[in-house]
């Protein structure tokens, strides 16, 4: 059942990329790419061993997002996260990290 949820989440996230890219807004990027797993306030723990986004600094979040993008970070949920961030530009990753750090 968990695998089904992971695949479903990945499909939903990937299908929403066009909406976020249309306006580039960080809040919209978070809503369409992150909120489903991490919650509206970033406080949800999507899986055991994964810390919530909420409360992390922009620098830490950006480092992790860049690591998912280049494949150097993340053992759990790596495929889901790589699929999300590989479609985002470096500027969008920074904007997303800055926004998420305010949650």
Backbone atoms as SQL, in Angstrom:
CREATE TABLE atoms (id INTEGER PRIMARY KEY, chain TEXT, resi INTEGER, resn TEXT, atom TEXT, x REAL, y REAL, z REAL);
INSERT INTO atoms VALUES
  (1, 'A', 1, 'UNK', 'N', 0.812, -1.188, 0.000),
  (2, 'A', 1, 'UNK', 'CA', 0.000, 0.000, 0.000),
  (3, 'A', 1, 'UNK', 'C', 0.865, 1.266, 0.000),
  (4, 'A', 2, 'UNK', 'N', 1.975, 1.243, 0.756),
  (5, 'A', 2, 'UNK', 'CA', 2.854, 2.411, 0.799),
  (6, 'A', 2, 'UNK', 'C', 3.435, 2.712, -0.577),
  (7, 'A', 3, 'UNK', 'N', 3.797, 1.662, -1.316),
  (8, 'A', 3, 'UNK', 'CA', 4.361, 1.871, -2.650),
  (9, 'A', 3, 'UNK', 'C', 3.341, 2.510, -3.577),
  (10, 'A', 4, 'UNK', 'N', 2.087, 2.092, -3.446),
  (11, 'A', 4, 'UNK', 'CA', 1.025, 2.680, -4.259),
  (12, 'A', 4, 'UNK', 'C', 0.895, 4.163, -3.951),
  (13, 'A', 5, 'UNK', 'N', 0.933, 4.514, -2.672),
  (14, 'A', 5, 'UNK', 'CA', 0.835, 5.922, -2.283),
  (15, 'A', 5, 'UNK', 'C', 2.024, 6.729, -2.787),
  (16, 'A', 6, 'UNK', 'N', 3.198, 6.147, -2.739),
  (17, 'A', 6, 'UNK', 'CA', 4.398, 6.841, -3.222),
  (18, 'A', 6, 'UNK', 'C', 4.287, 7.100, -4.724),
  (19, 'A', 7, 'UNK', 'N', 3.915, 6.083, -5.460),
  (20, 'A', 7, 'UNK', 'CA', 3.782, 6.231, -6.915),
  (21, 'A', 7, 'UNK', 'C', 2.690, 7.243, -7.242),
  (22, 'A', 8, 'UNK', 'N', 1.549, 7.155, -6.558),
  (23, 'A', 8, 'UNK', 'CA', 0.464, 8.099, -6.791),
  (24, 'A', 8, 'UNK', 'C', 0.924, 9.518, -6.510),
  (25, 'A', 9, 'UNK', 'N', 1.616, 9.732, -5.401),
  (26, 'A', 9, 'UNK', 'CA', 2.112, 11.066, -5.052),
  (27, 'A', 9, 'UNK', 'C', 3.064, 11.586, -6.117),
  (28, 'A', 10, 'UNK', 'N', 3.951, 10.738, -6.586),
  (29, 'A', 10, 'UNK', 'CA', 4.908, 11.148, -7.608),
  (30, 'A', 10, 'UNK', 'C', 4.192, 11.547, -8.892),
  (31, 'A', 11, 'UNK', 'N', 3.202, 10.774, -9.291),
  (32, 'A', 11, 'UNK', 'CA', 2.444, 11.091, -10.503),
  (33, 'A', 11, 'UNK', 'C', 1.720, 12.414, -10.343),
  (34, 'A', 12, 'UNK', 'N', 1.099, 12.624, -9.195),
  (35, 'A', 12, 'UNK', 'CA', 0.392, 13.880, -8.950),
  (36, 'A', 12, 'UNK', 'C', 1.345, 15.068, -8.958),
  (37, 'A', 13, 'UNK', 'N', 2.492, 14.901, -8.343),
  (38, 'A', 13, 'UNK', 'CA', 3.467, 15.990, -8.311),
  (39, 'A', 13, 'UNK', 'C', 3.979, 16.303, -9.711),
  (40, 'A', 14, 'UNK', 'N', 4.308, 15.283, -10.459),
  (41, 'A', 14, 'UNK', 'CA', 4.835, 15.489, -11.803),
  (42, 'A', 14, 'UNK', 'C', 3.792, 16.095, -12.728),
  (43, 'A', 15, 'UNK', 'N', 2.535, 15.749, -12.533),
  (44, 'A', 15, 'UNK', 'CA', 1.481, 16.280, -13.396),
  (45, 'A', 15, 'UNK', 'C', 1.204, 17.751, -13.116),
  (46, 'A', 16, 'UNK', 'N', 1.652, 18.247, -11.993),
  (47, 'A', 16, 'UNK', 'CA', 1.357, 19.629, -11.620),
  (48, 'A', 16, 'UNK', 'C', 2.460, 20.612, -12.004),
  (49, 'A', 17, 'UNK', 'N', 3.534, 20.163, -12.607),
  (50, 'A', 17, 'UNK', 'CA', 4.655, 21.060, -12.913),
  (51, 'A', 17, 'UNK', 'C', 4.251, 22.250, -13.767),
  (52, 'A', 18, 'UNK', 'N', 3.398, 22.067, -14.744),
  (53, 'A', 18, 'UNK', 'CA', 3.012, 23.148, -15.633),
  (54, 'A', 18, 'UNK', 'C', 2.382, 24.310, -14.902),
  (55, 'A', 19, 'UNK', 'N', 1.580, 24.048, -13.887),
  (56, 'A', 19, 'UNK', 'CA', 0.922, 25.096, -13.130),
  (57, 'A', 19, 'UNK', 'C', 1.947, 25.955, -12.409),
  (58, 'A', 20, 'UNK', 'N', 2.897, 25.335, -11.754),
  (59, 'A', 20, 'UNK', 'CA', 3.877, 26.091, -10.978),
  (60, 'A', 20, 'UNK', 'C', 4.801, 26.905, -11.876),
  (61, 'A', 21, 'UNK', 'N', 5.162, 26.382, -13.023),
  (62, 'A', 21, 'UNK', 'CA', 6.083, 27.091, -13.888),
  (63, 'A', 21, 'UNK', 'C', 5.434, 28.293, -14.552),
  (64, 'A', 22, 'UNK', 'N', 4.101, 28.302, -14.623),
  (65, 'A', 22, 'UNK', 'CA', 3.426, 29.402, -15.295),
  (66, 'A', 22, 'UNK', 'C', 3.682, 30.728, -14.589),
  (67, 'A', 23, 'UNK', 'N', 3.696, 30.747, -13.266),
  (68, 'A', 23, 'UNK', 'CA', 3.893, 32.021, -12.580),
  (69, 'A', 23, 'UNK', 'C', 5.166, 32.072, -11.744),
  (70, 'A', 24, 'UNK', 'N', 5.824, 30.945, -11.524),
  (71, 'A', 24, 'UNK', 'CA', 7.082, 30.922, -10.806),
  (72, 'A', 24, 'UNK', 'C', 6.984, 31.312, -9.341),
  (73, 'A', 25, 'UNK', 'N', 5.813, 31.492, -8.840),
  (74, 'A', 25, 'UNK', 'CA', 5.607, 31.923, -7.468),
  (75, 'A', 25, 'UNK', 'C', 6.043, 30.840, -6.488),
  (76, 'A', 26, 'UNK', 'N', 6.812, 31.198, -5.482),
  (77, 'A', 26, 'UNK', 'CA', 7.343, 30.228, -4.517),
  (78, 'A', 26, 'UNK', 'C', 6.237, 29.537, -3.734),
  (79, 'A', 27, 'UNK', 'N', 5.215, 30.280, -3.350),
  (80, 'A', 27, 'UNK', 'CA', 4.105, 29.669, -2.613),
  (81, 'A', 27, 'UNK', 'C', 3.394, 28.642, -3.481),
  (82, 'A', 28, 'UNK', 'N', 3.248, 28.958, -4.757),
  (83, 'A', 28, 'UNK', 'CA', 2.608, 28.013, -5.676),
  (84, 'A', 28, 'UNK', 'C', 3.503, 26.804, -5.912),
  (85, 'A', 29, 'UNK', 'N', 4.804, 27.025, -6.009),
  (86, 'A', 29, 'UNK', 'CA', 5.737, 25.908, -6.138),
  (87, 'A', 29, 'UNK', 'C', 5.598, 24.974, -4.942),
  (88, 'A', 30, 'UNK', 'N', 5.544, 25.548, -3.750),
  (89, 'A', 30, 'UNK', 'CA', 5.404, 24.728, -2.543),
  (90, 'A', 30, 'UNK', 'C', 4.075, 23.978, -2.559),
  (91, 'A', 31, 'UNK', 'N', 3.023, 24.683, -2.871),
  (92, 'A', 31, 'UNK', 'CA', 1.691, 24.074, -2.861),
  (93, 'A', 31, 'UNK', 'C', 1.598, 22.919, -3.855),
  (94, 'A', 32, 'UNK', 'N', 2.143, 23.097, -5.031),
  (95, 'A', 32, 'UNK', 'CA', 1.996, 22.065, -6.059),
  (96, 'A', 32, 'UNK', 'C', 3.020, 20.946, -5.962),
  (97, 'A', 33, 'UNK', 'N', 4.178, 21.203, -5.365),
  (98, 'A', 33, 'UNK', 'CA', 5.240, 20.200, -5.355),
  (99, 'A', 33, 'UNK', 'C', 5.559, 19.611, -3.983),
  (100, 'A', 34, 'UNK', 'N', 5.210, 20.315, -2.931),
  (101, 'A', 34, 'UNK', 'CA', 5.653, 19.889, -1.595),
  (102, 'A', 34, 'UNK', 'C', 4.508, 19.570, -0.642),
  (103, 'A', 35, 'UNK', 'N', 3.460, 20.344, -0.730),
  (104, 'A', 35, 'UNK', 'CA', 2.385, 20.273, 0.245),
  (105, 'A', 35, 'UNK', 'C', 1.743, 18.885, 0.344),
  (106, 'A', 36, 'UNK', 'N', 1.636, 18.174, -0.747),
  (107, 'A', 36, 'UNK', 'CA', 1.000, 16.866, -0.726),
  (108, 'A', 36, 'UNK', 'C', 1.651, 15.895, 0.249),
  (109, 'A', 37, 'UNK', 'N', 2.961, 15.921, 0.343),
  (110, 'A', 37, 'UNK', 'CA', 3.683, 15.020, 1.250),
  (111, 'A', 37, 'UNK', 'C', 4.051, 15.702, 2.570),
  (112, 'A', 38, 'UNK', 'N', 4.411, 16.978, 2.508),
  (113, 'A', 38, 'UNK', 'CA', 4.959, 17.669, 3.674),
  (114, 'A', 38, 'UNK', 'C', 3.934, 18.501, 4.447),
  (115, 'A', 39, 'UNK', 'N', 2.710, 18.627, 3.929),
  (116, 'A', 39, 'UNK', 'CA', 1.671, 19.388, 4.599),
  (117, 'A', 39, 'UNK', 'C', 1.734, 20.866, 4.282),
  (118, 'A', 40, 'UNK', 'N', 0.617, 21.552, 4.478),
  (119, 'A', 40, 'UNK', 'CA', 0.523, 22.976, 4.146),
  (120, 'A', 40, 'UNK', 'C', 1.502, 23.832, 4.931),
  (121, 'A', 41, 'UNK', 'N', 1.827, 23.400, 6.161),
  (122, 'A', 41, 'UNK', 'CA', 2.754, 24.185, 6.974),
  (123, 'A', 41, 'UNK', 'C', 4.151, 23.584, 7.020),
  (124, 'A', 42, 'UNK', 'N', 4.399, 22.541, 6.216),
  (125, 'A', 42, 'UNK', 'CA', 5.713, 21.905, 6.182),
  (126, 'A', 42, 'UNK', 'C', 6.010, 21.038, 7.388),
  (127, 'A', 43, 'UNK', 'N', 5.040, 20.855, 8.258),
  (128, 'A', 43, 'UNK', 'CA', 5.261, 20.127, 9.498),
  (129, 'A', 43, 'UNK', 'C', 4.997, 18.638, 9.444),
  (130, 'A', 44, 'UNK', 'N', 4.433, 18.160, 8.342),
  (131, 'A', 44, 'UNK', 'CA', 4.136, 16.732, 8.234),
  (132, 'A', 44, 'UNK', 'C', 5.416, 15.945, 7.978),
  (133, 'A', 45, 'UNK', 'N', 5.508, 14.790, 8.607),
  (134, 'A', 45, 'UNK', 'CA', 6.626, 13.873, 8.390),
  (135, 'A', 45, 'UNK', 'C', 6.135, 12.832, 7.378),
  (136, 'A', 46, 'UNK', 'N', 6.625, 12.904, 6.130),
  (137, 'A', 46, 'UNK', 'CA', 6.094, 12.034, 5.084),
  (138, 'A', 46, 'UNK', 'C', 6.453, 10.556, 5.249),
  (139, 'A', 47, 'UNK', 'N', 7.502, 10.256, 5.974),
  (140, 'A', 47, 'UNK', 'CA', 7.915, 8.867, 6.199),
  (141, 'A', 47, 'UNK', 'C', 8.842, 8.824, 7.408),
  (142, 'A', 48, 'UNK', 'N', 8.919, 7.680, 8.002),
  (143, 'A', 48, 'UNK', 'CA', 9.792, 7.495, 9.154),
  (144, 'A', 48, 'UNK', 'C', 11.226, 7.853, 8.788),
  (145, 'A', 49, 'UNK', 'N', 11.871, 8.597, 9.652),
  (146, 'A', 49, 'UNK', 'CA', 13.271, 8.951, 9.431),
  (147, 'A', 49, 'UNK', 'C', 13.480, 10.213, 8.622),
  (148, 'A', 50, 'UNK', 'N', 12.399, 10.834, 8.164),
  (149, 'A', 50, 'UNK', 'CA', 12.516, 12.068, 7.392),
  (150, 'A', 50, 'UNK', 'C', 12.023, 13.213, 8.267),
  (151, 'A', 51, 'UNK', 'N', 12.865, 14.235, 8.437),
  (152, 'A', 51, 'UNK', 'CA', 12.473, 15.353, 9.282),
  (153, 'A', 51, 'UNK', 'C', 11.546, 16.290, 8.516),
  (154, 'A', 52, 'UNK', 'N', 10.658, 16.983, 9.228),
  (155, 'A', 52, 'UNK', 'CA', 9.763, 17.921, 8.555),
  (156, 'A', 52, 'UNK', 'C', 10.533, 19.104, 7.977),
  (157, 'A', 53, 'UNK', 'N', 9.958, 19.728, 6.990),
  (158, 'A', 53, 'UNK', 'CA', 10.532, 20.931, 6.389),
  (159, 'A', 53, 'UNK', 'C', 10.484, 22.087, 7.387),
  (160, 'A', 54, 'UNK', 'N', 9.366, 22.184, 8.090),
  (161, 'A', 54, 'UNK', 'CA', 9.134, 23.283, 9.024),
  (162, 'A', 54, 'UNK', 'C', 10.289, 23.396, 10.021),
  (163, 'A', 55, 'UNK', 'N', 10.790, 24.611, 10.178),
  (164, 'A', 55, 'UNK', 'CA', 11.845, 24.866, 11.139),
  (165, 'A', 55, 'UNK', 'C', 13.255, 24.768, 10.579),
  (166, 'A', 56, 'UNK', 'N', 13.399, 24.368, 9.326),
  (167, 'A', 56, 'UNK', 'CA', 14.730, 24.276, 8.732),
  (168, 'A', 56, 'UNK', 'C', 15.088, 25.612, 8.076),
  (169, 'A', 57, 'UNK', 'N', 16.367, 25.896, 8.043),
  (170, 'A', 57, 'UNK', 'CA', 16.827, 27.141, 7.420),
  (171, 'A', 57, 'UNK', 'C', 16.786, 27.029, 5.902),
  (172, 'A', 58, 'UNK', 'N', 16.755, 28.179, 5.257),
  (173, 'A', 58, 'UNK', 'CA', 16.763, 28.215, 3.792),
  (174, 'A', 58, 'UNK', 'C', 18.032, 27.562, 3.251),
  (175, 'A', 59, 'UNK', 'N', 19.160, 27.798, 3.905),
  (176, 'A', 59, 'UNK', 'CA', 20.434, 27.219, 3.451),
  (177, 'A', 59, 'UNK', 'C', 20.406, 25.695, 3.530),
  (178, 'A', 60, 'UNK', 'N', 19.878, 25.161, 4.633),
  (179, 'A', 60, 'UNK', 'CA', 19.793, 23.705, 4.771),
  (180, 'A', 60, 'UNK', 'C', 18.841, 23.101, 3.746),
  (181, 'A', 61, 'UNK', 'N', 17.701, 23.739, 3.566),
  (182, 'A', 61, 'UNK', 'CA', 16.730, 23.229, 2.596),
  (183, 'A', 61, 'UNK', 'C', 17.293, 23.268, 1.181),
  (184, 'A', 62, 'UNK', 'N', 17.957, 24.356, 0.831),
  (185, 'A', 62, 'UNK', 'CA', 18.538, 24.476, -0.497),
  (186, 'A', 62, 'UNK', 'C', 19.602, 23.413, -0.721),
  (187, 'A', 63, 'UNK', 'N', 20.441, 23.184, 0.268),
  (188, 'A', 63, 'UNK', 'CA', 21.482, 22.163, 0.157),
  (189, 'A', 63, 'UNK', 'C', 20.853, 20.788, -0.096),
  (190, 'A', 64, 'UNK', 'N', 19.777, 20.485, 0.616),
  (191, 'A', 64, 'UNK', 'CA', 19.108, 19.201, 0.439),
  (192, 'A', 64, 'UNK', 'C', 18.440, 19.105, -0.931),
  (193, 'A', 65, 'UNK', 'N', 17.765, 20.174, -1.352),
  (194, 'A', 65, 'UNK', 'CA', 17.120, 20.169, -2.659),
  (195, 'A', 65, 'UNK', 'C', 18.145, 19.991, -3.777),
  (196, 'A', 66, 'UNK', 'N', 19.251, 20.702, -3.670),
  (197, 'A', 66, 'UNK', 'CA', 20.313, 20.559, -4.671),
  (198, 'A', 66, 'UNK', 'C', 20.896, 19.151, -4.643),
  (199, 'A', 67, 'UNK', 'N', 21.014, 18.572, -3.450),
  (200, 'A', 67, 'UNK', 'CA', 21.513, 17.210, -3.320),
  (201, 'A', 67, 'UNK', 'C', 20.578, 16.194, -3.948),
  (202, 'A', 68, 'UNK', 'N', 19.274, 16.386, -3.765),
  (203, 'A', 68, 'UNK', 'CA', 18.319, 15.502, -4.445),
  (204, 'A', 68, 'UNK', 'C', 18.447, 15.650, -5.958),
  (205, 'A', 69, 'UNK', 'N', 18.628, 16.882, -6.409),
  (206, 'A', 69, 'UNK', 'CA', 18.705, 17.138, -7.852),
  (207, 'A', 69, 'UNK', 'C', 19.934, 16.487, -8.481),
  (208, 'A', 70, 'UNK', 'N', 21.074, 16.550, -7.775),
  (209, 'A', 70, 'UNK', 'CA', 22.292, 15.957, -8.346),
  (210, 'A', 70, 'UNK', 'C', 22.530, 14.514, -7.887),
  (211, 'A', 71, 'UNK', 'N', 21.630, 13.996, -7.059),
  (212, 'A', 71, 'UNK', 'CA', 21.715, 12.596, -6.639),
  (213, 'A', 71, 'UNK', 'C', 22.637, 12.323, -5.468),
  (214, 'A', 72, 'UNK', 'N', 23.133, 13.377, -4.822),
  (215, 'A', 72, 'UNK', 'CA', 24.090, 13.177, -3.734),
  (216, 'A', 72, 'UNK', 'C', 23.450, 13.154, -2.343),
  (217, 'A', 73, 'UNK', 'N', 22.139, 13.337, -2.272),
  (218, 'A', 73, 'UNK', 'CA', 21.473, 13.389, -0.965),
  (219, 'A', 73, 'UNK', 'C', 20.234, 12.510, -0.968),
  (220, 'A', 74, 'UNK', 'N', 19.966, 11.917, 0.176),
  (221, 'A', 74, 'UNK', 'CA', 18.699, 11.254, 0.409),
  (222, 'A', 74, 'UNK', 'C', 18.668, 9.787, 0.098),
  (223, 'A', 75, 'UNK', 'N', 18.456, 9.001, 1.114),
  (224, 'A', 75, 'UNK', 'CA', 18.288, 7.566, 0.920),
  (225, 'A', 75, 'UNK', 'C', 16.810, 7.230, 0.801),
  (226, 'A', 76, 'UNK', 'N', 15.991, 7.816, 1.683),
  (227, 'A', 76, 'UNK', 'CA', 14.558, 7.577, 1.653),
  (228, 'A', 76, 'UNK', 'C', 13.886, 8.584, 0.729),
  (229, 'A', 77, 'UNK', 'N', 12.892, 8.112, 0.034),
  (230, 'A', 77, 'UNK', 'CA', 12.096, 8.948, -0.874),
  (231, 'A', 77, 'UNK', 'C', 12.949, 9.599, -1.961),
  (232, 'A', 78, 'UNK', 'N', 14.112, 9.066, -2.200),
  (233, 'A', 78, 'UNK', 'CA', 15.033, 9.680, -3.153),
  (234, 'A', 78, 'UNK', 'C', 14.413, 9.799, -4.547),
  (235, 'A', 79, 'UNK', 'N', 13.788, 8.744, -5.027),
  (236, 'A', 79, 'UNK', 'CA', 13.214, 8.778, -6.373),
  (237, 'A', 79, 'UNK', 'C', 12.112, 9.831, -6.469),
  (238, 'A', 80, 'UNK', 'N', 11.241, 9.888, -5.487),
  (239, 'A', 80, 'UNK', 'CA', 10.160, 10.876, -5.505),
  (240, 'A', 80, 'UNK', 'C', 10.751, 12.284, -5.515),
  (241, 'A', 81, 'UNK', 'N', 11.680, 12.550, -4.620),
  (242, 'A', 81, 'UNK', 'CA', 12.264, 13.882, -4.532),
  (243, 'A', 81, 'UNK', 'C', 13.076, 14.234, -5.773),
  (244, 'A', 82, 'UNK', 'N', 13.836, 13.291, -6.295),
  (245, 'A', 82, 'UNK', 'CA', 14.602, 13.566, -7.509),
  (246, 'A', 82, 'UNK', 'C', 13.675, 13.930, -8.658),
  (247, 'A', 83, 'UNK', 'N', 12.561, 13.225, -8.777),
  (248, 'A', 83, 'UNK', 'CA', 11.614, 13.524, -9.846),
  (249, 'A', 83, 'UNK', 'C', 10.985, 14.896, -9.682),
  (250, 'A', 84, 'UNK', 'N', 10.807, 15.328, -8.464),
  (251, 'A', 84, 'UNK', 'CA', 10.237, 16.655, -8.217),
  (252, 'A', 84, 'UNK', 'C', 11.255, 17.737, -8.554),
  (253, 'A', 85, 'UNK', 'N', 12.454, 17.646, -8.004),
  (254, 'A', 85, 'UNK', 'CA', 13.400, 18.752, -8.137),
  (255, 'A', 85, 'UNK', 'C', 14.137, 18.802, -9.468),
  (256, 'A', 86, 'UNK', 'N', 14.223, 17.698, -10.173),
  (257, 'A', 86, 'UNK', 'CA', 14.979, 17.732, -11.430),
  (258, 'A', 86, 'UNK', 'C', 14.319, 18.622, -12.478),
  (259, 'A', 87, 'UNK', 'N', 13.035, 18.903, -12.302),
  (260, 'A', 87, 'UNK', 'CA', 12.326, 19.770, -13.242),
  (261, 'A', 87, 'UNK', 'C', 12.408, 21.249, -12.872),
  (262, 'A', 88, 'UNK', 'N', 12.985, 21.540, -11.716),
  (263, 'A', 88, 'UNK', 'CA', 13.051, 22.919, -11.239),
  (264, 'A', 88, 'UNK', 'C', 14.408, 23.538, -11.530),
  (265, 'A', 89, 'UNK', 'N', 14.395, 24.805, -11.871),
  (266, 'A', 89, 'UNK', 'CA', 15.641, 25.529, -12.114),
  (267, 'A', 89, 'UNK', 'C', 16.328, 25.818, -10.778),
  (268, 'A', 90, 'UNK', 'N', 17.579, 26.205, -10.848),
  (269, 'A', 90, 'UNK', 'CA', 18.310, 26.582, -9.637),
  (270, 'A', 90, 'UNK', 'C', 17.636, 27.765, -8.942),
  (271, 'A', 91, 'UNK', 'N', 17.143, 28.706, -9.722),
  (272, 'A', 91, 'UNK', 'CA', 16.446, 29.859, -9.159),
  (273, 'A', 91, 'UNK', 'C', 15.160, 29.428, -8.454),
  (274, 'A', 92, 'UNK', 'N', 14.435, 28.495, -9.044),
  (275, 'A', 92, 'UNK', 'CA', 13.206, 28.005, -8.417),
  (276, 'A', 92, 'UNK', 'C', 13.515, 27.234, -7.131),
  (277, 'A', 93, 'UNK', 'N', 14.599, 26.471, -7.120),
  (278, 'A', 93, 'UNK', 'CA', 14.985, 25.756, -5.902),
  (279, 'A', 93, 'UNK', 'C', 15.297, 26.740, -4.780),
  (280, 'A', 94, 'UNK', 'N', 16.030, 27.791, -5.111),
  (281, 'A', 94, 'UNK', 'CA', 16.359, 28.800, -4.093),
  (282, 'A', 94, 'UNK', 'C', 15.096, 29.489, -3.596),
  (283, 'A', 95, 'UNK', 'N', 14.233, 29.855, -4.496),
  (284, 'A', 95, 'UNK', 'CA', 12.977, 30.505, -4.127),
  (285, 'A', 95, 'UNK', 'C', 12.131, 29.590, -3.246),
  (286, 'A', 96, 'UNK', 'N', 12.078, 28.327, -3.594),
  (287, 'A', 96, 'UNK', 'CA', 11.323, 27.343, -2.819),
  (288, 'A', 96, 'UNK', 'C', 11.921, 27.162, -1.425),
  (289, 'A', 97, 'UNK', 'N', 13.232, 27.066, -1.355),
  (290, 'A', 97, 'UNK', 'CA', 13.901, 26.923, -0.058),
  (291, 'A', 97, 'UNK', 'C', 13.670, 28.145, 0.820),
  (292, 'A', 98, 'UNK', 'N', 13.767, 29.332, 0.218),
  (293, 'A', 98, 'UNK', 'CA', 13.524, 30.568, 0.969),
  (294, 'A', 98, 'UNK', 'C', 12.102, 30.596, 1.514),
  (295, 'A', 99, 'UNK', 'N', 11.136, 30.239, 0.669),
  (296, 'A', 99, 'UNK', 'CA', 9.741, 30.236, 1.099),
  (297, 'A', 99, 'UNK', 'C', 9.510, 29.202, 2.196),
  (298, 'A', 100, 'UNK', 'N', 9.966, 27.986, 1.973),
  (299, 'A', 100, 'UNK', 'CA', 9.715, 26.888, 2.918),
  (300, 'A', 100, 'UNK', 'C', 10.357, 27.168, 4.277),
  (301, 'A', 101, 'UNK', 'N', 11.433, 27.907, 4.304),
  (302, 'A', 101, 'UNK', 'CA', 12.088, 28.215, 5.581),
  (303, 'A', 101, 'UNK', 'C', 11.263, 29.166, 6.436),
  (304, 'A', 102, 'UNK', 'N', 10.275, 29.791, 5.852),
  (305, 'A', 102, 'UNK', 'CA', 9.417, 30.717, 6.604),
  (306, 'A', 102, 'UNK', 'C', 8.206, 30.029, 7.213),
  (307, 'A', 103, 'UNK', 'N', 8.023, 28.771, 6.936),
  (308, 'A', 103, 'UNK', 'CA', 6.845, 28.037, 7.443),
  (309, 'A', 103, 'UNK', 'C', 6.957, 27.733, 8.912);
